């Protein structure tokens, strides 16, 4: 079994504020802005004044497209131009990932593939690997150095497994996984990305 780097998997996490910030930023940056409502200027009709200004006893109105009328325009509605993105610095994001991995390691949810494990490209073989590790039925995040054709073929039909390259790790996937499995090459890539680039 590979040795886990304490700078990545052994941090003491006193609070979860940074993890929460990175988690929310991931969700916000995944959010699209397609919703759009029509203003009173865009709704059809309303060219004629509903009734005369005075003498009817009713409130004065100039258009049936008024936002307070049924079938009228929407006041302060979505424009489709909203920007929901949240920015988190690279160093803060990497620290949040290290903290999340440390929490999972403390929960004994970090695993490594044995050095002799090789993916043959067959789904049943990949499923057997997970079963041998007693991870079948759990939400597993598999972290690899490279997504080879064999690995993609073997894992693409496993419903509870998500495959990710080490340099694409994020707090959302880490915190939502029941177990995280690294291959030895991915541990080295993760160390270079999360620690050595920061120094």
TIMI-852582 format. One line per 2 residues: for each residue x, y, z of N, C-alpha, C. Coordinates in nm, 3 decimals, decimal comma. Layout:
% TIMI-852582
X/Y/Z/X/Y/Z/X/Y/Z; ...
% end
This chain:
% TIMI-852582
0,085/-0,120/0,000/0,000/0,000/0,000/0,087/0,124/0,000; 0,054/0,219/-0,084/0,134/0,341/-0,096/0,122/0,428/0,029
0,231/0,500/0,059/0,231/0,590/0,174/0,166/0,722/0,135; 0,075/0,771/0,218/0,004/0,896/0,190/0,084/1,014/0,243
0,096/1,116/0,161/0,170/1,237/0,197/0,095/1,314/0,305; 0,162/1,340/0,417/0,096/1,409/0,528/0,059/1,553/0,495
0,130/1,614/0,399/0,096/1,752/0,361/-0,035/1,759/0,283; -0,080/1,644/0,234/-0,207/1,639/0,160/-0,315/1,569/0,240
-0,279/1,459/0,305/-0,379/1,375/0,372/-0,372/1,380/0,524; -0,282/1,463/0,578/-0,266/1,464/0,723/-0,280/1,600/0,787
-0,350/1,691/0,722/-0,368/1,825/0,780/-0,466/1,821/0,895; -0,445/1,910/0,992/-0,540/1,926/1,102/-0,639/2,036/1,060
-0,762/1,998/1,039/-0,864/2,092/0,990/-0,945/2,142/1,108; -0,920/2,266/1,148/-0,987/2,322/1,266/-1,129/2,369/1,235
-1,150/2,419/1,114/-1,287/2,456/1,075/-1,305/2,427/0,926; -1,427/2,432/0,882/-1,460/2,393/0,744/-1,497/2,513/0,658
-1,459/2,632/0,699/-1,498/2,752/0,626/-1,444/2,754/0,483; -1,317/2,720/0,467/-1,255/2,722/0,334/-1,315/2,614/0,245
-1,340/2,497/0,303/-1,402/2,389/0,227/-1,542/2,431/0,180; -1,617/2,495/0,269/-1,751/2,543/0,235/-1,744/2,647/0,123
-1,646/2,735/0,130/-1,629/2,838/0,027/-1,600/2,774/-0,108; -1,509/2,677/-0,112/-1,474/2,610/-0,237/-1,590/2,526/-0,289
-1,665/2,464/-0,199/-1,781/2,381/-0,236/-1,888/2,468/-0,302; -1,919/2,582/-0,238/-2,020/2,673/-0,293/-1,975/2,732/-0,426
-1,846/2,762/-0,438/-1,793/2,818/-0,562/-1,806/2,718/-0,676; -1,781/2,590/-0,646/-1,795/2,486/-0,750/-1,938/2,481/-0,801
-2,034/2,483/-0,709/-2,175/2,478/-0,750/-2,216/2,604/-0,826; -2,170/2,719/-0,778/-2,206/2,845/-0,843/-2,147/2,852/-0,983
-2,024/2,805/-1,000/-1,960/2,812/-1,130/-2,015/2,707/-1,228; -2,089/2,610/-1,175/-2,154/2,510/-1,261/-2,294/2,555/-1,302
-2,338/2,665/-1,246/-2,475/2,712/-1,268/-2,486/2,790/-1,398; -2,585/2,757/-1,478/-2,605/2,828/-1,604/-2,712/2,935/-1,585
-2,718/3,028/-1,678/-2,815/3,138/-1,669/-2,900/3,139/-1,794; -2,995/3,044/-1,801/-3,082/3,034/-1,918/-3,220/3,092/-1,893
-3,258/3,101/-1,766/-3,393/3,150/-1,735/-3,408/3,296/-1,775; -3,519/3,327/-1,839/-3,544/3,465/-1,881/-3,694/3,492/-1,875
-3,729/3,607/-1,821/-3,869/3,648/-1,818/-3,888/3,769/-1,909; -4,012/3,793/-1,950/-4,041/3,907/-2,038/-4,085/4,028/-1,955
-4,029/4,141/-1,987/-4,071/4,264/-1,922/-4,199/4,314/-1,987; -4,255/4,422/-1,934/-4,378/4,477/-1,989/-4,357/4,527/-2,133
-4,232/4,558/-2,166/-4,203/4,604/-2,302/-4,200/4,489/-2,402; -4,182/4,365/-2,352/-4,169/4,249/-2,440/-4,297/4,168/-2,455
-4,391/4,185/-2,362/-4,517/4,111/-2,370/-4,605/4,173/-2,478; -4,670/4,087/-2,557/-4,753/4,138/-2,666/-4,881/4,200/-2,611
-4,935/4,296/-2,687/-5,059/4,363/-2,647/-5,033/4,484/-2,560; -5,141/4,537/-2,504/-5,128/4,650/-2,411/-5,115/4,784/-2,478
-5,141/4,790/-2,608/-5,127/4,920/-2,676/-5,241/5,016/-2,647; -5,355/4,961/-2,613/-5,472/5,045/-2,587/-5,492/5,062/-2,437
-5,527/5,183/-2,397/-5,556/5,210/-2,256/-5,683/5,132/-2,218; -5,683/5,055/-2,108/-5,797/4,969/-2,075/-5,928/5,044/-2,058
-5,923/5,157/-1,992/-6,041/5,244/-1,977/-5,994/5,386/-1,959; -6,085/5,476/-1,969/-6,046/5,617/-1,964/-5,989/5,652/-1,826
-5,913/5,760/-1,824/-5,840/5,799/-1,703/-5,933/5,831/-1,587; -6,039/5,901/-1,614/-6,124/5,950/-1,505/-6,269/5,906/-1,524
-6,342/5,910/-1,414/-6,486/5,893/-1,421/-6,538/5,752/-1,406; -6,451/5,653/-1,403/-6,500/5,515/-1,394/-6,505/5,465/-1,250
-6,434/5,531/-1,161/-6,426/5,486/-1,022/-6,320/5,381/-0,999; -6,260/5,338/-1,106/-6,155/5,237/-1,093/-6,016/5,302/-1,094
-5,916/5,223/-1,054/-5,779/5,275/-1,053/-5,735/5,303/-1,197; -5,650/5,401/-1,214/-5,604/5,438/-1,348/-5,498/5,340/-1,397
-5,511/5,297/-1,520/-5,414/5,209/-1,584/-5,393/5,253/-1,727; -5,270/5,239/-1,772/-5,239/5,278/-1,908/-5,216/5,159/-1,999
-5,200/5,038/-1,941/-5,170/4,922/-2,023/-5,210/4,794/-1,951; -5,255/4,697/-2,027/-5,288/4,566/-1,968/-5,163/4,483/-1,944
-5,048/4,532/-1,991/-4,922/4,459/-1,971/-4,851/4,501/-1,843; -4,918/4,575/-1,760/-4,865/4,617/-1,632/-4,826/4,494/-1,549
-4,714/4,496/-1,478/-4,670/4,378/-1,403/-4,769/4,328/-1,299; -4,858/4,414/-1,251/-4,952/4,368/-1,148/-5,079/4,309/-1,210
-5,085/4,308/-1,342/-5,198/4,245/-1,411/-5,163/4,103/-1,453; -5,267/4,019/-1,459/-5,249/3,885/-1,510/-5,206/3,893/-1,657
-5,110/3,810/-1,695/-5,051/3,809/-1,829/-4,967/3,933/-1,858; -4,939/4,011/-1,755/-4,854/4,128/-1,774/-4,707/4,089/-1,772
-4,622/4,188/-1,788/-4,479/4,163/-1,782/-4,433/4,131/-1,641; -4,310/4,086/-1,629/-4,254/4,051/-1,498/-4,157/4,161/-1,456
-4,180/4,214/-1,336/-4,090/4,317/-1,284/-3,972/4,252/-1,213; -3,854/4,297/-1,244/-3,730/4,250/-1,179/-3,709/4,099/-1,197
-3,750/4,045/-1,312/-3,733/3,903/-1,340/-3,594/3,873/-1,395; -3,571/3,745/-1,424/-3,443/3,702/-1,480/-3,425/3,758/-1,620
-3,304/3,800/-1,650/-3,273/3,855/-1,782/-3,198/3,756/-1,870; -3,145/3,650/-1,811/-3,062/3,556/-1,886/-2,916/3,600/-1,892
-2,886/3,712/-1,829/-2,750/3,766/-1,831/-2,684/3,760/-1,693; -2,748/3,694/-1,598/-2,695/3,688/-1,462/-2,561/3,614/-1,458
-2,474/3,660/-1,374/-2,343/3,597/-1,357/-2,335/3,544/-1,214; -2,335/3,411/-1,200/-2,336/3,350/-1,068/-2,197/3,305/-1,022
-2,095/3,329/-1,102/-1,963/3,277/-1,071/-1,906/3,336/-0,942; -1,832/3,253/-0,871/-1,761/3,295/-0,751/-1,614/3,262/-0,768
-1,529/3,355/-0,735/-1,386/3,335/-0,754/-1,318/3,291/-0,624; -1,237/3,188/-0,638/-1,154/3,142/-0,527/-1,012/3,133/-0,580
-0,917/3,187/-0,509/-0,779/3,187/-0,557/-0,727/3,044/-0,569; -0,627/3,025/-0,655/-0,572/2,892/-0,677/-0,516/2,833/-0,548
-0,444/2,914/-0,473/-0,384/2,862/-0,350/-0,490/2,823/-0,248; -0,598/2,903/-0,240/-0,706/2,871/-0,146/-0,780/2,744/-0,191
-0,798/2,730/-0,322/-0,867/2,613/-0,375/-0,787/2,485/-0,346; -0,655/2,493/-0,366/-0,570/2,375/-0,342/-0,564/2,341/-0,193
-0,563/2,444/-0,109/-0,564/2,418/0,035/-0,696/2,352/0,076; -0,806/2,398/0,018/-0,937/2,339/0,047/-0,941/2,192/0,005
-0,879/2,160/-0,109/-0,873/2,020/-0,155/-0,791/1,936/-0,057; -0,678/1,990/-0,012/-0,595/1,916/0,084/-0,669/1,894/0,216
-0,744/1,997/0,258/-0,822/1,983/0,381/-0,932/1,877/0,365; -0,999/1,879/0,250/-1,106/1,780/0,225/-1,049/1,638/0,222
-0,934/1,621/0,158/-0,871/1,490/0,154/-0,826/1,445/0,293; -0,782/1,540/0,374/-0,741/1,507/0,511/-0,860/1,460/0,594
-0,975/1,525/0,574/-1,096/1,484/0,646/-1,137/1,343/0,605; -1,133/1,316/0,474/-1,168/1,183/0,426/-1,069/1,076/0,476
-0,943/1,115/0,484/-0,843/1,021/0,534/-0,866/0,992/0,682; -0,904/1,094/0,757/-0,935/1,074/0,899/-1,056/0,983/0,915
-1,147/0,987/0,818/-1,265/0,899/0,820/-1,236/0,761/0,759; -1,109/0,738/0,724/-1,065/0,611/0,665/-1,139/0,582/0,533
-1,153/0,686/0,454/-1,222/0,674/0,325/-1,126/0,687/0,208; -0,994/0,690/0,234/-0,894/0,699/0,128/-0,832/0,561/0,107
-0,831/0,518/-0,019/-0,774/0,388/-0,053/-0,677/0,405/-0,170; -0,590/0,307/-0,187/-0,499/0,308/-0,302/-0,505/0,174/-0,372
-0,492/0,180/-0,505/-0,484/0,057/-0,582/-0,350/-0,011/-0,555; -0,352/-0,140/-0,548/-0,226/-0,214/-0,535/-0,144/-0,193/-0,662
-0,013/-0,201/-0,647/0,078/-0,173/-0,759/0,055/-0,268/-0,876; 0,009/-0,390/-0,847/-0,008/-0,488/-0,954/-0,146/-0,485/-1,019
-0,232/-0,392/-0,976/-0,367/-0,382/-1,034/-0,358/-0,317/-1,172; -0,410/-0,385/-1,271/-0,411/-0,332/-1,407/-0,552/-0,341/-1,464
-0,597/-0,233/-1,526/-0,728/-0,234/-1,588/-0,718/-0,297/-1,727; -0,804/-0,393/-1,752/-0,800/-0,466/-1,879/-0,894/-0,405/-1,983
-0,975/-0,309/-1,941/-1,074/-0,252/-2,032/-1,210/-0,317/-2,019; -1,222/-0,418/-1,930/-1,348/-0,488/-1,909/-1,415/-0,439/-1,781
-1,544/-0,409/-1,792/-1,618/-0,356/-1,678/-1,624/-0,456/-1,564; -1,640/-0,584/-1,596/-1,652/-0,684/-1,489/-1,523/-0,694/-1,408
-1,409/-0,671/-1,473/-1,281/-0,674/-1,400/-1,270/-0,555/-1,305; -1,314/-0,437/-1,352/-1,312/-0,318/-1,267/-1,408/-0,336/-1,150
-1,526/-0,394/-1,177/-1,623/-0,419/-1,071/-1,567/-0,516/-0,967; -1,491/-0,615/-1,014/-1,430/-0,713/-0,922/-1,325/-0,647/-0,833
-1,249/-0,553/-0,892/-1,149/-0,480/-0,813/-1,215/-0,407/-0,698; -1,326/-0,338/-0,728/-1,399/-0,263/-0,624/-1,458/-0,359/-0,521
-1,508/-0,473/-0,568/-1,566/-0,571/-0,475/-1,460/-0,626/-0,383; -1,341/-0,653/-0,437/-1,231/-0,704/-0,355/-1,189/-0,601/-0,250
-1,207/-0,473/-0,284/-1,174/-0,366/-0,189/-1,292/-0,335/-0,097; -1,403/-0,410/-0,113/-1,525/-0,392/-0,034/-1,585/-0,253/-0,054
-1,579/-0,207/-0,179/-1,633/-0,075/-0,213/-1,752/-0,082/-0,307; -1,796/-0,203/-0,340/-1,910/-0,215/-0,430/-2,036/-0,163/-0,359
-2,117/-0,088/-0,431/-2,237/-0,029/-0,374/-2,215/0,108/-0,313; -2,090/0,151/-0,305/-2,060/0,284/-0,250/-2,030/0,382/-0,363
-2,047/0,510/-0,333/-2,010/0,613/-0,429/-1,859/0,631/-0,425; -1,793/0,589/-0,531/-1,647/0,586/-0,533/-1,593/0,691/-0,630
-1,494/0,766/-0,585/-1,421/0,859/-0,670/-1,285/0,796/-0,699; -1,263/0,760/-0,825/-1,136/0,698/-0,864/-1,046/0,805/-0,923
-0,928/0,820/-0,867/-0,835/0,925/-0,909/-0,717/0,860/-0,981; -0,694/0,899/-1,105/-0,586/0,841/-1,185/-0,498/0,953/-1,239
-0,378/0,915/-1,279/-0,286/1,013/-1,337/-0,330/1,050/-1,478; -0,373/0,949/-1,555/-0,419/0,969/-1,692/-0,540/0,881/-1,720
-0,633/0,933/-1,797/-0,750/0,854/-1,836/-0,716/0,776/-1,963; -0,664/0,658/-1,946/-0,628/0,575/-2,061/-0,755/0,512/-2,120
-0,751/0,470/-2,246/-0,868/0,405/-2,308/-0,916/0,283/-2,229; -0,821/0,206/-2,174/-0,858/0,086/-2,098/-0,935/0,124/-1,971
-0,887/0,227/-1,903/-0,953/0,270/-1,779/-1,092/0,326/-1,810; -1,103/0,404/-1,916/-1,233/0,461/-1,953/-1,333/0,352/-1,989
-1,290/0,253/-2,066/-1,379/0,143/-2,104/-1,423/0,063/-1,981; -1,332/0,043/-1,890/-1,360/-0,042/-1,774/-1,453/0,025/-1,674
-1,450/0,158/-1,667/-1,524/0,228/-1,561/-1,646/0,305/-1,608; -1,661/0,324/-1,739/-1,767/0,413/-1,787/-1,907/0,363/-1,756
-1,924/0,231/-1,741/-2,057/0,174/-1,714/-2,080/0,140/-1,568; -1,991/0,181/-1,481/-2,010/0,159/-1,337/-2,084/0,279/-1,279
-2,208/0,255/-1,238/-2,298/0,365/-1,201/-2,248/0,444/-1,080; -2,186/0,377/-0,984/-2,147/0,444/-0,859/-2,002/0,490/-0,858
-1,938/0,490/-0,975/-1,797/0,530/-0,979/-1,779/0,651/-1,071; -1,704/0,747/-1,021/-1,668/0,863/-1,103/-1,517/0,866/-1,119
-1,472/0,879/-1,243/-1,329/0,879/-1,273/-1,282/1,022/-1,294; -1,171/1,058/-1,232/-1,119/1,194/-1,246/-0,966/1,190/-1,246
-0,908/1,278/-1,324/-0,762/1,292/-1,322/-0,720/1,366/-1,196; -0,600/1,338/-1,148/-0,553/1,395/-1,022/-0,553/1,548/-1,023
-0,521/1,607/-1,138/-0,515/1,752/-1,146/-0,653/1,817/-1,162; -0,758/1,734/-1,165/-0,895/1,787/-1,175/-0,975/1,756/-1,049
-0,907/1,724/-0,941/-0,976/1,702/-0,814/-1,045/1,829/-0,769; -1,160/1,815/-0,706/-1,230/1,932/-0,653/-1,300/1,893/-0,523
-1,330/1,993/-0,443/-1,390/1,971/-0,311/-1,527/1,905/-0,322; -1,605/1,941/-0,423/-1,740/1,886/-0,439/-1,736/1,734/-0,454
-1,654/1,685/-0,546/-1,645/1,540/-0,569/-1,589/1,468/-0,446; -1,490/1,529/-0,383/-1,427/1,466/-0,267/-1,527/1,449/-0,152
-1,599/1,557/-0,119/-1,689/1,552/-0,005/-1,812/1,466/-0,030; -1,850/1,447/-0,157/-1,969/1,367/-0,187/-1,937/1,219/-0,210
-1,811/1,183/-0,205/-1,772/1,043/-0,227/-1,770/0,968/-0,095; -1,816/0,842/-0,102/-1,806/0,756/0,016/-1,663/0,703/0,032
-1,596/0,687/-0,081/-1,459/0,637/-0,079/-1,383/0,699/-0,197; -1,255/0,725/-0,176/-1,170/0,783/-0,280/-1,052/0,689/-0,300
-1,035/0,646/-0,424/-0,930/0,549/-0,455/-0,827/0,612/-0,549; -0,701/0,611/-0,508/-0,592/0,665/-0,588/-0,507/0,550/-0,643
-0,457/0,568/-0,765/-0,348/0,479/-0,806/-0,217/0,548/-0,768; -0,109/0,474/-0,766/0,018/0,529/-0,715/0,067/0,646/-0,800
0,047/0,639/-0,930/0,089/0,750/-1,017/0,009/0,876/-0,986; -0,120/0,859/-0,953/-0,205/0,974/-0,921/-0,160/1,043/-0,793
-0,110/0,966/-0,698/-0,060/1,025/-0,574/0,058/1,118/-0,602; 0,147/1,076/-0,692/0,262/1,159/-0,727/0,218/1,286/-0,800
0,125/1,270/-0,894/0,075/1,386/-0,969/0,004/1,483/-0,875; -0,076/1,430/-0,784/-0,146/1,515/-0,688/-0,049/1,591/-0,599
0,059/1,524/-0,558/0,160/1,590/-0,474/0,227/1,704/-0,550; 0,261/1,680/-0,676/0,324/1,785/-0,757/0,230/1,903/-0,776
0,102/1,872/-0,798/0,004/1,978/-0,827/-0,036/2,056/-0,701; -0,055/1,985/-0,591/-0,108/2,050/-0,470/-0,001/2,108/-0,380
0,122/2,059/-0,391/0,226/2,106/-0,299/0,342/2,174/-0,370; 0,405/2,100/-0,461/0,529/2,150/-0,520/0,508/2,275/-0,603
0,395/2,287/-0,671/0,370/2,407/-0,749/0,348/2,529/-0,661; 0,306/2,505/-0,536/0,281/2,616/-0,444/0,410/2,670/-0,383
0,514/2,585/-0,385/0,639/2,627/-0,320/0,726/2,709/-0,414
% end
